């Protein structure tokens, strides 16, 4: 089973990477950009075949390591 | 309009971040992990309201800055 974890900064949290990208794009001549935010997607291949157990395991991974609960939110997609 | 750019490493390209995450997860006691890959998601808020022009602009941004064509692929989602 494959799990995709989408990790994004919580609204209101300062996003220096996003601002840097936005600045660079404007510098390159791209206009009409009102905001840029960068997040992560972590794809995890699992031996687990039971969806419930897989979801619990990946949720545990997010809490233990993958997402910083203070500034990030995460969403798990199983396929 | 909001554009989401999903950037992932091309298959076969070495992914040190993914390997580091996999190692850390195993170290934390998570089992049954056969592979970990990390990608990026860049959300761009655009003034543009025409979908075709927005897609062209974001595609240009990917080619100019956001994605490294040698090792990365990208997919654009408009909403």
N, CA and C atoms of all chains as a GROMACS GRO file, in nm:
protein
  474
    1UNK      N    1   0.084  -0.120   0.000
    1UNK     CA    2   0.000   0.000   0.000
    1UNK      C    3   0.088   0.125   0.000
    2UNK      N    4   0.041   0.231  -0.070
    2UNK     CA    5   0.117   0.357  -0.075
    2UNK      C    6   0.040   0.465   0.001
    3UNK      N    7   0.113   0.533   0.089
    3UNK     CA    8   0.055   0.645   0.163
    3UNK      C    9   0.120   0.774   0.116
    4UNK      N   10   0.039   0.877   0.096
    4UNK     CA   11   0.091   1.009   0.063
    4UNK      C   12   0.055   1.103   0.177
    5UNK      N   13   0.157   1.166   0.234
    5UNK     CA   14   0.133   1.259   0.345
    5UNK      C   15   0.155   1.401   0.293
    6UNK      N   16   0.050   1.481   0.294
    6UNK     CA   17   0.059   1.621   0.250
    6UNK      C   18   0.078   1.708   0.374
    7UNK      N   19   0.193   1.775   0.382
    7UNK     CA   20   0.225   1.856   0.499
    7UNK      C   21   0.233   2.002   0.457
    8UNK      N   22   0.152   2.086   0.521
    8UNK     CA   23   0.152   2.228   0.488
    8UNK      C   24   0.162   2.312   0.614
    9UNK      N   25   0.214   2.431   0.599
    9UNK     CA   26   0.223   2.522   0.713
    9UNK      C   27   0.082   2.567   0.752
   10UNK      N   28   0.058   2.584   0.879
   10UNK     CA   29  -0.070   2.636   0.925
   10UNK      C   30  -0.087   2.779   0.876
   11UNK      N   31  -0.212   2.819   0.845
   11UNK     CA   32  -0.236   2.957   0.802
   11UNK      C   33  -0.179   3.056   0.905
   12UNK      N   34  -0.116   3.162   0.857
   12UNK     CA   35  -0.064   3.262   0.950
   12UNK      C   36   0.080   3.237   0.989
   13UNK      N   37   0.128   3.115   0.965
   13UNK     CA   38   0.269   3.087   0.997
   13UNK      C   39   0.356   3.145   0.886
   14UNK      N   40   0.459   3.217   0.924
   14UNK     CA   41   0.550   3.281   0.828
   14UNK      C   42   0.615   3.174   0.740
   15UNK      N   43   0.618   3.199   0.608
   15UNK     CA   44   0.672   3.099   0.514
   15UNK      C   45   0.787   3.161   0.434
   16UNK      N   46   0.906   3.164   0.493
   16UNK     CA   47   1.019   3.228   0.424
   16UNK      C   48   1.049   3.167   0.287
   17UNK      N   49   1.033   3.033   0.276
   17UNK     CA   50   1.059   2.970   0.146
   17UNK      C   51   0.960   3.020   0.042
   18UNK      N   52   0.835   3.024   0.083
   18UNK     CA   53   0.732   3.072  -0.009
   18UNK      C   54   0.758   3.215  -0.052
   19UNK      N   55   0.799   3.297   0.044
   19UNK     CA   56   0.828   3.438   0.010
   19UNK      C   57   0.949   3.447  -0.083
   20UNK      N   58   1.049   3.364  -0.058
   20UNK     CA   59   1.168   3.366  -0.144
   20UNK      C   60   1.132   3.326  -0.286
   21UNK      N   61   1.046   3.224  -0.298
   21UNK     CA   62   1.004   3.179  -0.432
   21UNK      C   63   0.925   3.291  -0.500
   22UNK      N   64   0.836   3.352  -0.425
   22UNK     CA   65   0.756   3.461  -0.481
   22UNK      C   66   0.843   3.576  -0.530
   23UNK      N   67   0.941   3.610  -0.448
   23UNK     CA   68   1.033   3.717  -0.486
   23UNK      C   69   1.113   3.682  -0.611
   24UNK      N   70   1.159   3.558  -0.616
   24UNK     CA   71   1.238   3.516  -0.733
   24UNK      C   72   1.153   3.516  -0.860
   25UNK      N   73   1.030   3.470  -0.847
   25UNK     CA   74   0.941   3.468  -0.965
   25UNK      C   75   0.915   3.611  -1.015
   26UNK      N   76   0.891   3.702  -0.922
   26UNK     CA   77   0.870   3.842  -0.963
   26UNK      C   78   0.996   3.898  -1.029
   27UNK      N   79   1.108   3.861  -0.969
   27UNK     CA   80   1.238   3.905  -1.023
   27UNK      C   81   1.256   3.854  -1.166
   28UNK      N   82   1.202   3.735  -1.194
   28UNK     CA   83   1.215   3.676  -1.328
   28UNK      C   84   1.110   3.733  -1.424
   29UNK      N   85   1.025   3.823  -1.372
   29UNK     CA   86   0.931   3.891  -1.462
   29UNK      C   87   0.790   3.837  -1.459
   30UNK      N   88   0.764   3.740  -1.370
   30UNK     CA   89   0.627   3.686  -1.362
   30UNK      C   90   0.542   3.783  -1.278
   31UNK      N   91   0.425   3.817  -1.329
   31UNK     CA   92   0.340   3.915  -1.259
   31UNK      C   93   0.210   3.850  -1.213
   32UNK      N   94   0.135   3.922  -1.133
   32UNK     CA   95   0.003   3.874  -1.092
   32UNK      C   96   0.007   3.767  -0.984
   33UNK      N   97   0.122   3.757  -0.915
   33UNK     CA   98   0.135   3.657  -0.807
   33UNK      C   99   0.101   3.724  -0.675
   34UNK      N  100   0.000   3.677  -0.606
   34UNK     CA  101  -0.040   3.743  -0.481
   34UNK      C  102   0.004   3.665  -0.358
   35UNK      N  103   0.051   3.542  -0.378
   35UNK     CA  104   0.099   3.466  -0.261
   35UNK      C  105   0.159   3.334  -0.304
   36UNK      N  106   0.262   3.290  -0.231
   36UNK     CA  107   0.324   3.160  -0.260
   36UNK      C  108   0.346   3.089  -0.127
   37UNK      N  109   0.304   2.964  -0.118
   37UNK     CA  110   0.328   2.883   0.003
   37UNK      C  111   0.390   2.751  -0.042
   38UNK      N  112   0.489   2.703   0.033
   38UNK     CA  113   0.550   2.574  -0.004
   38UNK      C  114   0.520   2.470   0.102
   39UNK      N  115   0.485   2.349   0.057
   39UNK     CA  116   0.461   2.237   0.149
   39UNK      C  117   0.539   2.116   0.105
   40UNK      N  118   0.519   2.004   0.177
   40UNK     CA  119   0.591   1.880   0.144
   40UNK      C  120   0.490   1.769   0.116
   41UNK      N  121   0.535   1.674   0.033
   41UNK     CA  122   0.457   1.552   0.013
   41UNK      C  123   0.553   1.436   0.034
   42UNK      N  124   0.519   1.350   0.128
   42UNK     CA  125   0.605   1.234   0.157
   42UNK      C  126   0.530   1.108   0.117
   43UNK      N  127   0.588   1.033   0.026
   43UNK     CA  128   0.526   0.908  -0.020
   43UNK      C  129   0.592   0.792   0.054
   44UNK      N  130   0.510   0.709   0.116
   44UNK     CA  131   0.563   0.597   0.194
   44UNK      C  132   0.503   0.467   0.142
   45UNK      N  133   0.590   0.375   0.101
   45UNK     CA  134   0.545   0.243   0.057
   45UNK      C  135   0.542   0.151   0.179
   46UNK      N  136   0.428   0.088   0.200
   46UNK     CA  137   0.407   0.005   0.319
   46UNK      C  138   0.377  -0.139   0.280
   47UNK      N  139   0.428  -0.233   0.361
   47UNK     CA  140   0.390  -0.374   0.344
   47UNK      C  141   0.243  -0.394   0.383
   48UNK      N  142   0.196  -0.315   0.477
   48UNK     CA  143   0.061  -0.330   0.534
   48UNK      C  144  -0.045  -0.331   0.425
   49UNK      N  145  -0.142  -0.422   0.436
   49UNK     CA  146  -0.249  -0.428   0.335
   49UNK      C  147  -0.383  -0.384   0.395
   50UNK      N  148  -0.390  -0.377   0.530
   50UNK     CA  149  -0.514  -0.334   0.593
   50UNK      C  150  -0.517  -0.181   0.602
   51UNK      N  151  -0.620  -0.119   0.543
   51UNK     CA  152  -0.625   0.028   0.535
   51UNK      C  153  -0.626   0.093   0.672
   52UNK      N  154  -0.704   0.036   0.764
   52UNK     CA  155  -0.717   0.098   0.898
   52UNK      C  156  -0.582   0.097   0.969
   53UNK      N  157  -0.515  -0.018   0.964
   53UNK     CA  158  -0.386  -0.027   1.033
   53UNK      C  159  -0.283   0.062   0.965
   54UNK      N  160  -0.291   0.069   0.832
   54UNK     CA  161  -0.196   0.154   0.759
   54UNK      C  162  -0.216   0.300   0.800
   55UNK      N  163  -0.342   0.342   0.806
   55UNK     CA  164  -0.372   0.480   0.842
   55UNK      C  165  -0.322   0.511   0.984
   56UNK      N  166  -0.344   0.417   1.075
   56UNK     CA  167  -0.297   0.437   1.213
   56UNK      C  168  -0.145   0.448   1.218
   57UNK      N  169  -0.077   0.361   1.140
   57UNK     CA  170   0.070   0.362   1.142
   57UNK      C  171   0.123   0.496   1.088
   58UNK      N  172   0.067   0.539   0.974
   58UNK     CA  173   0.116   0.663   0.912
   58UNK      C  174   0.083   0.784   1.000
   59UNK      N  175  -0.033   0.780   1.065
   59UNK     CA  176  -0.069   0.888   1.157
   59UNK      C  177   0.034   0.896   1.271
   60UNK      N  178   0.074   0.779   1.317
   60UNK     CA  179   0.178   0.773   1.421
   60UNK      C  180   0.310   0.829   1.370
   61UNK      N  181   0.342   0.799   1.245
   61UNK     CA  182   0.466   0.850   1.186
   61UNK      C  183   0.461   1.003   1.178
   62UNK      N  184   0.344   1.056   1.143
   62UNK     CA  185   0.330   1.202   1.133
   62UNK      C  186   0.350   1.265   1.270
   63UNK      N  187   0.288   1.208   1.369
   63UNK     CA  188   0.298   1.264   1.505
   63UNK      C  189   0.440   1.251   1.560
   64UNK      N  190   0.506   1.139   1.525
   64UNK     CA  191   0.640   1.113   1.582
   64UNK      C  192   0.750   1.190   1.510
   65UNK      N  193   0.731   1.209   1.379
   65UNK     CA  194   0.845   1.263   1.304
   65UNK      C  195   0.809   1.360   1.190
   66UNK      N  196   0.712   1.320   1.108
   66UNK     CA  197   0.698   1.386   0.977
   66UNK      C  198   0.645   1.529   0.984
   67UNK      N  199   0.554   1.555   1.076
   67UNK     CA  200   0.495   1.689   1.080
   67UNK      C  201   0.519   1.756   1.215
   68UNK      N  202   0.551   1.883   1.212
   68UNK     CA  203   0.569   1.960   1.335
   68UNK      C  204   0.432   2.014   1.376
   69UNK      N  205   0.373   1.958   1.483
   69UNK     CA  206   0.235   1.995   1.518
   69UNK      C  207   0.219   2.143   1.554
   70UNK      N  208   0.328   2.210   1.588
   70UNK     CA  209   0.317   2.352   1.627
   70UNK      C  210   0.286   2.438   1.505
   71UNK      N  211   0.351   2.410   1.393
   71UNK     CA  212   0.337   2.499   1.278
   71UNK      C  213   0.282   2.433   1.152
   72UNK      N  214   0.266   2.299   1.157
   72UNK     CA  215   0.222   2.231   1.034
   72UNK      C  216   0.095   2.151   1.056
   73UNK      N  217   0.021   2.134   0.946
   73UNK     CA  218  -0.091   2.040   0.947
   73UNK      C  219  -0.061   1.932   0.843
   74UNK      N  220  -0.123   1.815   0.860
   74UNK     CA  221  -0.096   1.708   0.763
   74UNK      C  222  -0.225   1.637   0.724
   75UNK      N  223  -0.222   1.582   0.603
   75UNK     CA  224  -0.335   1.503   0.555
   75UNK      C  225  -0.278   1.376   0.493
   76UNK      N  226  -0.343   1.263   0.520
   76UNK     CA  227  -0.294   1.134   0.473
   76UNK      C  228  -0.386   1.079   0.363
   77UNK      N  229  -0.324   1.037   0.255
   77UNK     CA  230  -0.398   0.980   0.142
   77UNK      C  231  -0.346   0.838   0.120
   78UNK      N  232  -0.435   0.738   0.119
   78UNK     CA  233  -0.391   0.599   0.096
   78UNK      C  234  -0.434   0.555  -0.043
   79UNK      N  235  -0.344   0.480  -0.110
   79UNK     CA  236  -0.387   0.427  -0.242
   79UNK      C  237  -0.328   0.287  -0.263
   80UNK      N  238  -0.720   3.297  -0.875
   80UNK     CA  239  -0.709   3.155  -0.901
   80UNK      C  240  -0.590   3.098  -0.823
   81UNK      N  241  -0.603   2.972  -0.778
   81UNK     CA  242  -0.493   2.908  -0.702
   81UNK      C  243  -0.436   2.795  -0.785
   82UNK      N  244  -0.305   2.795  -0.796
   82UNK     CA  245  -0.236   2.686  -0.865
   82UNK      C  246  -0.156   2.606  -0.764
   83UNK      N  247  -0.162   2.473  -0.778
   83UNK     CA  248  -0.082   2.385  -0.694
   83UNK      C  249   0.016   2.312  -0.786
   84UNK      N  250   0.144   2.326  -0.757
   84UNK     CA  251   0.246   2.258  -0.838
   84UNK      C  252   0.303   2.143  -0.755
   85UNK      N  253   0.285   2.022  -0.804
   85UNK     CA  254   0.337   1.903  -0.736
   85UNK      C  255   0.470   1.866  -0.804
   86UNK      N  256   0.577   1.874  -0.726
   86UNK     CA  257   0.710   1.847  -0.782
   86UNK      C  258   0.766   1.722  -0.715
   87UNK      N  259   0.803   1.623  -0.795
   87UNK     CA  260   0.857   1.498  -0.742
   87UNK      C  261   0.984   1.461  -0.817
   88UNK      N  262   1.068   1.386  -0.749
   88UNK     CA  263   1.190   1.340  -0.814
   88UNK      C  264   1.154   1.236  -0.920
   89UNK      N  265   1.226   1.234  -1.029
   89UNK     CA  266   1.204   1.132  -1.131
   89UNK      C  267   1.240   0.995  -1.075
   90UNK      N  268   1.169   0.889  -1.118
   90UNK     CA  269   1.202   0.754  -1.073
   90UNK      C  270   1.350   0.726  -1.099
   91UNK      N  271   1.414   0.660  -1.003
   91UNK     CA  272   1.555   0.625  -1.022
   91UNK      C  273   1.651   0.730  -0.970
   92UNK      N  274   1.602   0.850  -0.948
   92UNK     CA  275   1.689   0.954  -0.894
   92UNK      C  276   1.705   0.931  -0.744
   93UNK      N  277   1.829   0.935  -0.697
   93UNK     CA  278   1.858   0.910  -0.555
   93UNK      C  279   1.789   1.016  -0.469
   94UNK      N  280   1.724   0.970  -0.360
   94UNK     CA  281   1.646   1.062  -0.276
   94UNK      C  282   1.699   1.056  -0.132
   95UNK      N  283   1.806   1.131  -0.105
   95UNK     CA  284   1.866   1.123   0.030
   95UNK      C  285   1.770   1.162   0.141
   96UNK      N  286   1.682   1.261   0.113
   96UNK     CA  287   1.586   1.301   0.218
   96UNK      C  288   1.490   1.187   0.248
   97UNK      N  289   1.444   1.123   0.141
   97UNK     CA  290   1.352   1.011   0.160
   97UNK      C  291   1.418   0.899   0.239
   98UNK      N  292   1.542   0.872   0.206
   98UNK     CA  293   1.616   0.764   0.276
   98UNK      C  294   1.636   0.802   0.423
   99UNK      N  295   1.666   0.930   0.446
   99UNK     CA  296   1.688   0.974   0.585
   99UNK      C  297   1.559   0.959   0.666
  100UNK      N  298   1.447   0.995   0.605
  100UNK     CA  299   1.318   0.983   0.674
  100UNK      C  300   1.288   0.835   0.701
  101UNK      N  301   1.312   0.752   0.601
  101UNK     CA  302   1.288   0.608   0.619
  101UNK      C  303   1.372   0.551   0.731
  102UNK      N  304   1.499   0.592   0.734
  102UNK     CA  305   1.588   0.545   0.840
  102UNK      C  306   1.541   0.591   0.977
  103UNK      N  307   1.500   0.716   0.985
  103UNK     CA  308   1.455   0.770   1.114
  103UNK      C  309   1.327   0.699   1.160
  104UNK      N  310   1.236   0.674   1.068
  104UNK     CA  311   1.112   0.605   1.104
  104UNK      C  312   1.142   0.464   1.155
  105UNK      N  313   1.233   0.394   1.088
  105UNK     CA  314   1.269   0.259   1.134
  105UNK      C  315   1.334   0.268   1.271
  106UNK      N  316   1.417   0.368   1.286
  106UNK     CA  317   1.486   0.388   1.415
  106UNK      C  318   1.384   0.414   1.528
  107UNK      N  319   1.271   0.476   1.491
  107UNK     CA  320   1.168   0.504   1.591
  107UNK      C  321   1.077   0.385   1.614
  108UNK      N  322   1.106   0.276   1.541
  108UNK     CA  323   1.032   0.151   1.566
  108UNK      C  324   0.920   0.122   1.468
  109UNK      N  325   0.905   0.206   1.366
  109UNK     CA  326   0.801   0.180   1.266
  109UNK      C  327   0.852   0.072   1.170
  110UNK      N  328   0.771  -0.029   1.146
  110UNK     CA  329   0.814  -0.141   1.060
  110UNK      C  330   0.729  -0.146   0.933
  111UNK      N  331   0.770  -0.232   0.842
  111UNK     CA  332   0.690  -0.253   0.721
  111UNK      C  333   0.701  -0.141   0.620
  112UNK      N  334   0.806  -0.059   0.633
  112UNK     CA  335   0.825   0.052   0.536
  112UNK      C  336   0.921   0.006   0.427
  113UNK      N  337   0.877   0.004   0.303
  113UNK     CA  338   0.964  -0.046   0.195
  113UNK      C  339   1.022   0.068   0.110
  114UNK      N  340   0.973   0.189   0.130
  114UNK     CA  341   1.031   0.300   0.053
  114UNK      C  342   0.971   0.433   0.097
  115UNK      N  343   1.053   0.539   0.093
  115UNK     CA  344   1.004   0.672   0.127
  115UNK      C  345   1.060   0.769   0.024
  116UNK      N  346   0.974   0.852  -0.034
  116UNK     CA  347   1.018   0.956  -0.130
  116UNK      C  348   0.959   1.089  -0.084
  117UNK      N  349   1.037   1.196  -0.092
  117UNK     CA  350   0.982   1.327  -0.053
  117UNK      C  351   0.974   1.418  -0.175
  118UNK      N  352   0.860   1.490  -0.186
  118UNK     CA  353   0.842   1.587  -0.294
  118UNK      C  354   0.798   1.720  -0.236
  119UNK      N  355   0.770   1.816  -0.325
  119UNK     CA  356   0.727   1.950  -0.281
  119UNK      C  357   0.591   1.983  -0.343
  120UNK      N  358   0.518   2.066  -0.270
  120UNK     CA  359   0.394   2.122  -0.327
  120UNK      C  360   0.403   2.272  -0.309
  121UNK      N  361   0.394   2.345  -0.418
  121UNK     CA  362   0.401   2.491  -0.412
  121UNK      C  363   0.265   2.548  -0.453
  122UNK      N  364   0.203   2.621  -0.360
  122UNK     CA  365   0.074   2.683  -0.388
  122UNK      C  366   0.098   2.828  -0.428
  123UNK      N  367   0.041   2.865  -0.542
  123UNK     CA  368   0.060   3.001  -0.594
  123UNK      C  369  -0.076   3.068  -0.615
  124UNK      N  370  -0.096   3.179  -0.549
  124UNK     CA  371  -0.219   3.256  -0.569
  124UNK      C  372  -0.196   3.354  -0.683
  125UNK      N  373  -0.286   3.350  -0.781
  125UNK     CA  374  -0.270   3.431  -0.902
  125UNK      C  375  -0.388   3.526  -0.919
  126UNK      N  376  -0.357   3.646  -0.969
  126UNK     CA  377  -0.466   3.738  -1.008
  126UNK      C  378  -0.540   3.685  -1.131
  127UNK      N  379  -0.469   3.614  -1.214
  127UNK     CA  380  -0.523   3.568  -1.342
  127UNK      C  381  -0.655   3.492  -1.326
  128UNK      N  382  -0.753   3.517  -1.409
  128UNK     CA  383  -0.880   3.444  -1.396
  128UNK      C  384  -0.902   3.350  -1.515
  129UNK      N  385  -0.822   3.366  -1.622
  129UNK     CA  386  -0.836   3.277  -1.737
  129UNK      C  387  -0.751   3.153  -1.716
  130UNK      N  388  -0.816   3.034  -1.718
  130UNK     CA  389  -0.746   2.909  -1.686
  130UNK      C  390  -0.628   2.883  -1.780
  131UNK      N  391  -0.650   2.907  -1.911
  131UNK     CA  392  -0.545   2.875  -2.009
  131UNK      C  393  -0.421   2.962  -1.984
  132UNK      N  394  -0.446   3.091  -1.963
  132UNK     CA  395  -0.333   3.182  -1.938
  132UNK      C  396  -0.265   3.148  -1.805
  133UNK      N  397  -0.344   3.111  -1.707
  133UNK     CA  398  -0.287   3.075  -1.576
  133UNK      C  399  -0.198   2.953  -1.590
  134UNK      N  400  -0.247   2.854  -1.662
  134UNK     CA  401  -0.169   2.730  -1.681
  134UNK      C  402  -0.038   2.761  -1.754
  135UNK      N  403  -0.046   2.844  -1.856
  135UNK     CA  404   0.076   2.880  -1.930
  135UNK      C  405   0.176   2.953  -1.839
  136UNK      N  406   0.124   3.045  -1.757
  136UNK     CA  407   0.212   3.123  -1.669
  136UNK      C  408   0.281   3.030  -1.568
  137UNK      N  409   0.204   2.941  -1.507
  137UNK     CA  410   0.261   2.853  -1.404
  137UNK      C  411   0.358   2.753  -1.468
  138UNK      N  412   0.326   2.708  -1.588
  138UNK     CA  413   0.417   2.618  -1.659
  138UNK      C  414   0.550   2.690  -1.684
  139UNK      N  415   0.541   2.817  -1.720
  139UNK     CA  416   0.663   2.897  -1.739
  139UNK      C  417   0.740   2.911  -1.609
  140UNK      N  418   0.668   2.929  -1.498
  140UNK     CA  419   0.734   2.940  -1.367
  140UNK      C  420   0.806   2.808  -1.334
  141UNK      N  421   0.744   2.696  -1.367
  141UNK     CA  422   0.807   2.566  -1.339
  141UNK      C  423   0.935   2.553  -1.420
  142UNK      N  424   0.926   2.588  -1.546
  142UNK     CA  425   1.044   2.573  -1.633
  142UNK      C  426   1.154   2.671  -1.594
  143UNK      N  427   1.114   2.791  -1.549
  143UNK     CA  428   1.214   2.894  -1.519
  143UNK      C  429   1.277   2.875  -1.381
  144UNK      N  430   1.197   2.822  -1.286
  144UNK     CA  431   1.249   2.824  -1.147
  144UNK      C  432   1.210   2.703  -1.062
  145UNK      N  433   1.082   2.667  -1.065
  145UNK     CA  434   1.030   2.580  -0.960
  145UNK      C  435   1.078   2.435  -0.970
  146UNK      N  436   1.096   2.384  -1.089
  146UNK     CA  437   1.133   2.242  -1.102
  146UNK      C  438   1.264   2.228  -1.179
  147UNK      N  439   1.347   2.138  -1.131
  147UNK     CA  440   1.474   2.111  -1.200
  147UNK      C  441   1.446   2.001  -1.304
  148UNK      N  442   1.446   2.037  -1.433
  148UNK     CA  443   1.404   1.940  -1.536
  148UNK      C  444   1.494   1.816  -1.544
  149UNK      N  445   1.615   1.826  -1.490
  149UNK     CA  446   1.706   1.711  -1.500
  149UNK      C  447   1.661   1.599  -1.407
  150UNK      N  448   1.618   1.635  -1.286
  150UNK     CA  449   1.588   1.530  -1.187
  150UNK      C  450   1.444   1.532  -1.138
  151UNK      N  451   1.366   1.632  -1.178
  151UNK     CA  452   1.230   1.642  -1.123
  151UNK      C  453   1.125   1.646  -1.232
  152UNK      N  454   1.005   1.598  -1.196
  152UNK     CA  455   0.888   1.616  -1.283
  152UNK      C  456   0.788   1.702  -1.206
  153UNK      N  457   0.697   1.769  -1.278
  153UNK     CA  458   0.599   1.850  -1.209
  153UNK      C  459   0.460   1.833  -1.271
  154UNK      N  460   0.360   1.855  -1.185
  154UNK     CA  461   0.221   1.851  -1.233
  154UNK      C  462   0.152   1.973  -1.175
  155UNK      N  463   0.070   2.037  -1.257
  155UNK     CA  464   0.001   2.161  -1.218
  155UNK      C  465  -0.148   2.135  -1.200
  156UNK      N  466  -0.201   2.179  -1.088
  156UNK     CA  467  -0.343   2.165  -1.055
  156UNK      C  468  -0.399   2.305  -1.034
  157UNK      N  469  -0.505   2.339  -1.109
  157UNK     CA  470  -0.566   2.474  -1.092
  157UNK      C  471  -0.698   2.461  -1.019
  158UNK      N  472  -0.726   2.556  -0.927
  158UNK     CA  473  -0.858   2.550  -0.862
  158UNK      C  474  -0.911   2.692  -0.838
   0.00000   0.00000   0.00000
